[in-house]
Structure formats: C-alpha cells, structure tokens
C-alpha cells in the first residue's frame, strides 16, 4: 500500500482541519498515513517569525480557518 507522510503541528488551527479530514481522504485514495508531528515554533524562531506581533496575519488565519470549516460542512 502506498504511504504518505502527514506533517502537522498540534497548535495549528490549519492542522486541526487537516487532521479531521486526512483519514477519510487517505482511505478514499488507497494510501496509508504516517503521522509526523513537528514543532513549527522551532521553524518560526529560526526565521524570526512571531505571530503574536503580526495582528493582520493572525486575523487572516482565523478568517481562513473559518472559511475552510464552512467548506467542510
């Protein structure tokens, strides 16, 4: 059986939406999922990115998450 690696960060709203869909999509596609958690905070720190100081980005993120949630229903 084919396998995909699913990289996700527990603290991400985007990851939550993907986690809720990944098993059904994998089953439909005939692939197994290998769950690969990682710490995105490390990547962000290495690139000097801090969401708490970027209000516009956070606002967009929540709007995007809400739109994706609506699409899922």
C-alpha positions in Angstrom: 0.0 0.0 0.0 1.2 3.5 -0.8 2.0 5.7 2.1 2.1 9.5 2.7 3.8 11.4 5.4 1.5 13.8 7.2 3.4 16.6 8.9 1.4 18.6 11.4 1.8 20.8 14.5 -0.7 20.3 17.3 -1.1 24.0 18.0 -2.2 24.9 14.5 -5.8 25.6 13.5 -4.9 24.6 10.0 -3.7 21.2 11.3 -6.9 20.6 13.1 -8.9 20.9 9.9 -6.5 18.6 8.1 -6.5 16.1 10.9 -10.3 15.9 10.7 -10.1 15.0 7.0 -6.9 13.0 6.5 -8.1 9.5 7.3 -11.2 9.7 5.0 -9.1 11.1 2.2 -6.4 8.5 2.6 -8.9 5.7 2.7 -10.6 7.0 -0.5 -7.2 7.3 -2.2 -6.0 3.9 -1.0 -3.0 5.2 0.9 -1.8 4.8 4.5 -1.0 7.8 6.6 2.2 8.1 8.6 1.6 10.8 11.2 4.7 13.1 11.6 4.2 15.7 14.3 6.8 18.5 14.3 7.3 21.7 16.3 6.6 24.6 14.0 7.7 27.0 16.7 11.3 25.9 16.1 11.0 26.8 12.4 9.4 30.1 13.2 12.1 31.0 15.7 14.8 30.2 13.2 13.2 32.5 10.7 12.4 35.3 13.2 8.6 34.9 12.9 6.3 35.6 15.8 2.6 35.6 15.1 1.7 37.5 18.3 3.4 40.5 16.8 1.6 40.2 13.4 -2.0 41.0 14.1 -3.0 41.2 10.5 -1.6 37.7 9.9 -3.5 36.3 12.9 -6.7 37.9 11.8 -6.3 36.4 8.3 -5.5 33.0 9.7 -8.8 32.9 11.7 -10.8 34.0 8.8 -9.2 31.4 6.6 -9.8 28.7 9.2 -13.5 29.7 9.4 -13.9 29.6 5.6 -12.3 26.1 5.4 -14.5 24.9 8.2 -17.6 26.2 6.3 -16.4 24.3 3.2 -16.1 21.1 5.2 -19.8 21.2 6.2 
